[in-house]
Amino acid sequence: MMEDVRHMHELPYVAHFVNNKRALMKFPNIEIRSFEICICDGKSKLFQDIVSRILRHIKNNTEIRIDNCEKHLRSYTEENKSEISQLVKQDFISVTGPDRLRILKWLADQTKEKKNDIDEMLNEEFGGDSQLDPTIINVGQDSENRTYWYFDDLRLYRQKSGQSKGSGDWQCLATSCSTWEEVIGNFSQSTDDQEQDLHAYLSNQLYPAIKPLLETQPLSPQS
């Protein structure tokens, strides 16, 4: 289940939303590994906490809490005639990890701070003269104009180009030394200018900086 969640475009979308709105909605500081676990664990209080905080913000209702957020979520989805209402008819413990992630994505899109696409979120937050969050870095593009992102917790993601709004295709490429080295090795003989730049940055700057952390902080098992 975790591997399915890891390759959904909603994962970086919602993780960035939570990070970006931490001060506004009083989210705890959540590493992406912990976020994945809470998505895949039907009993997770962290998942319920995130749901309740987003709902409190949307509804401006301080009575929404962890212990009653499911009831409020059902009511809200029914009011909006959302397809998500079919998912929340079940208790959270019975909803699959991918569907729990879809619920959070839908909730994020209902806020006043709604963003239509992860590209827009990243470009607005980290573009121009604004300071780049060290946990989210655009590291370059390949010959197919797919963008590579270094994401929180030692991840490398690839974003497919040319996606319609809200339907970005994200793939988690690297989570360990071996997978990082495999990705870097794939570009080592490239004659494409973009891929040469990407290879140089990954091999000479980014990977050497994170390799010690990868060696001492392996990811939890993919299950």
C-alpha positions as CSV (number, residue, x, y, z in Angstrom):
1,M,0.0,0.0,0.0
2,M,2.8,2.4,0.8
3,E,4.4,2.0,-2.6
4,D,1.0,2.8,-4.2
5,V,0.8,6.0,-2.1
6,R,4.4,6.9,-2.8
7,H,3.8,7.1,-6.6
8,M,0.6,9.2,-6.4
9,H,0.8,12.8,-7.5
10,E,-1.4,13.7,-4.5
11,L,1.4,12.8,-2.1
12,P,3.8,15.7,-2.8
13,Y,0.8,18.0,-3.4
14,V,-0.7,17.4,0.0
15,A,2.7,17.2,1.8
16,H,3.5,20.6,0.3
17,F,0.1,22.0,1.3
18,V,0.6,20.9,4.9
19,N,4.1,22.4,5.0
20,N,3.0,25.6,3.4
21,K,0.0,26.1,5.7
22,R,1.6,25.0,8.9
23,A,1.4,28.3,10.6
24,L,-2.1,29.1,9.4
25,M,-3.7,25.8,10.4
26,K,-1.3,24.9,13.2
27,F,-0.2,21.7,11.6
28,P,2.7,19.9,13.4
29,N,6.0,19.6,11.6
30,I,5.6,16.4,9.6
31,E,8.4,14.6,7.7
32,I,7.2,12.9,4.6
33,R,8.0,9.4,6.0
34,S,5.7,10.1,8.9
35,F,3.1,11.5,6.5
36,E,3.2,8.3,4.4
37,I,2.8,6.2,7.5
38,C,-0.2,8.1,8.7
39,I,-1.9,7.8,5.2
40,C,-1.4,4.1,5.2
41,D,-2.4,3.5,8.9
42,G,-6.2,3.4,9.2
43,K,-5.9,4.0,13.0
44,S,-3.6,7.1,12.6
45,K,-4.5,10.0,14.9
46,L,-2.2,12.2,12.8
47,F,-4.4,11.6,9.7
48,Q,-7.5,12.5,11.7
49,D,-5.7,15.6,13.1
50,I,-4.9,16.9,9.6
51,V,-8.5,16.3,8.5
52,S,-9.9,18.1,11.6
53,R,-7.5,21.1,11.2
54,I,-8.4,21.6,7.5
55,L,-12.1,21.2,8.3
56,R,-11.9,23.7,11.2
57,H,-10.4,26.2,8.8
58,I,-12.9,25.6,6.0
59,K,-15.9,25.7,8.3
60,N,-14.6,28.2,10.7
61,N,-15.8,25.8,13.4
62,T,-13.6,25.3,16.5
63,E,-15.8,22.4,17.6
64,I,-14.4,20.1,15.0
65,R,-11.9,17.8,16.7
66,I,-10.2,14.5,16.1
67,D,-13.0,12.5,17.8
68,N,-15.8,14.0,15.6
69,C,-14.1,15.0,12.3
70,E,-15.4,12.0,10.5
71,K,-19.0,13.0,11.1
72,H,-18.3,16.6,10.1
73,L,-16.4,15.4,7.0
74,R,-19.4,13.3,5.9
75,S,-21.7,16.2,6.3
76,Y,-19.4,18.6,4.4
77,T,-19.0,16.2,1.5
78,E,-22.7,15.6,1.2
79,E,-23.3,19.4,1.3
80,N,-20.9,19.7,-1.7
81,K,-22.3,16.7,-3.5
82,S,-18.7,15.5,-3.8
83,E,-17.7,12.1,-5.2
84,I,-15.5,11.9,-2.0
85,S,-18.7,11.4,-0.1
86,Q,-18.7,7.8,-1.2
87,L,-15.3,7.3,0.4
88,V,-16.2,8.8,3.7
89,K,-19.3,6.7,4.2
90,Q,-16.9,4.2,5.7
91,D,-14.9,4.8,8.9
92,F,-11.4,6.0,8.3
93,I,-10.0,2.6,9.4
94,S,-11.7,0.9,6.5
95,V,-10.6,3.4,3.8
96,T,-7.5,2.4,1.8
97,G,-4.3,4.5,1.9
98,P,-4.7,5.8,-1.6
99,D,-8.3,6.9,-0.9
100,R,-7.3,8.6,2.4
101,L,-4.8,10.5,0.4
102,R,-7.5,11.5,-2.1
103,I,-9.6,12.7,0.8
104,L,-6.8,15.0,2.0
105,K,-6.2,16.3,-1.6
106,W,-9.9,17.1,-2.0
107,L,-10.0,18.9,1.4
108,A,-6.9,20.9,0.5
109,D,-8.6,22.0,-2.7
110,Q,-11.6,23.3,-0.7
111,T,-9.7,25.8,1.3
112,K,-9.6,29.5,0.5
113,E,-6.0,29.0,-0.3
114,K,-7.0,26.5,-3.0
115,K,-4.4,25.8,-5.7
116,N,-5.3,24.1,-8.9
117,D,-2.0,22.3,-9.5
118,I,1.2,21.4,-7.6
119,D,3.2,23.4,-10.3
120,E,1.3,26.5,-9.4
121,M,1.9,25.9,-5.7
122,L,5.6,25.4,-6.1
123,N,6.2,28.2,-8.5
124,E,4.2,30.7,-6.4
125,E,5.9,29.7,-3.2
126,F,9.4,29.3,-4.4
127,G,9.7,31.3,-7.6
128,G,11.1,34.7,-8.3
129,D,13.0,36.3,-5.5
130,S,11.5,34.3,-2.7
131,Q,13.7,32.1,-0.6
132,L,13.8,28.5,-1.5
133,D,12.6,26.0,1.1
134,P,15.6,23.7,1.5
135,T,13.4,20.7,1.5
136,I,11.9,21.3,-1.9
137,I,14.3,21.9,-4.8
138,N,13.8,22.0,-8.5
139,V,17.0,20.1,-9.6
140,G,16.5,20.2,-13.4
141,Q,14.9,18.6,-16.4
142,D,15.6,15.7,-18.7
143,S,15.4,15.5,-22.5
144,E,11.7,15.0,-22.3
145,N,11.2,18.2,-20.3
146,R,10.2,16.2,-17.2
147,T,11.1,18.1,-14.0
148,Y,13.1,16.6,-11.2
149,W,12.4,17.7,-7.6
150,Y,14.3,17.0,-4.4
151,F,11.6,16.6,-1.8
152,D,11.6,16.4,2.0
153,D,13.2,13.3,3.5
154,L,15.8,12.5,0.9
155,R,13.4,11.8,-2.0
156,L,13.9,12.5,-5.7
157,Y,10.7,12.9,-7.6
158,R,10.1,13.2,-11.4
159,Q,7.1,15.3,-12.7
160,K,5.8,14.5,-16.1
161,S,5.5,17.5,-18.4
162,G,2.4,18.8,-20.1
163,Q,-0.2,17.7,-17.6
164,S,-3.6,19.3,-17.4
165,K,-4.5,21.3,-14.3
166,G,-4.7,19.1,-11.2
167,S,-3.6,15.9,-12.8
168,G,0.1,16.0,-12.5
169,D,1.9,12.7,-13.0
170,W,4.6,12.3,-10.2
171,Q,6.9,9.4,-9.7
172,C,9.2,8.8,-6.7
173,L,12.5,7.7,-8.3
174,A,15.0,7.5,-5.4
175,T,14.7,6.8,-1.7
176,S,18.0,5.1,-1.0
177,C,21.7,5.2,-2.0
178,S,21.3,2.5,-4.6
179,T,18.3,4.2,-6.3
180,W,19.9,7.6,-6.2
181,E,23.0,6.2,-7.8
182,E,20.9,4.4,-10.4
183,V,19.1,7.6,-11.4
184,I,22.4,9.5,-11.6
185,G,24.1,6.8,-13.6
186,N,21.3,6.9,-16.1
187,F,22.4,10.4,-17.1
188,S,26.2,9.8,-17.0
189,Q,26.5,9.2,-20.8
190,S,23.8,11.6,-22.0
191,T,24.7,14.1,-24.7
192,D,21.6,16.3,-24.0
193,D,22.5,19.6,-22.4
194,Q,19.7,19.5,-19.8
195,E,20.6,16.0,-18.8
196,Q,24.2,16.9,-18.5
197,D,23.4,19.8,-16.2
198,L,21.1,17.6,-14.2
199,H,23.7,14.9,-13.9
200,A,26.3,17.4,-12.8
201,Y,24.1,18.9,-10.1
202,L,23.0,15.5,-8.8
203,S,26.4,13.9,-8.8
204,N,28.5,16.8,-7.7
205,Q,26.3,18.7,-5.3
206,L,23.0,17.2,-4.2
207,Y,23.8,13.5,-3.8
208,P,27.2,14.1,-1.9
209,A,25.3,16.3,0.5
210,I,22.6,13.8,1.3
211,K,24.5,10.5,1.0
212,P,25.6,10.5,4.7
213,L,21.9,10.9,5.7
214,L,20.8,8.2,3.4
215,E,23.3,5.8,4.9
216,T,22.3,6.6,8.5
217,Q,18.6,7.1,8.1
218,P,17.2,4.4,5.8
219,L,13.6,4.5,4.8
220,S,11.1,2.4,6.6
221,P,10.1,-0.8,4.7
222,Q,7.9,-0.3,1.6
223,S,4.7,-2.1,2.6
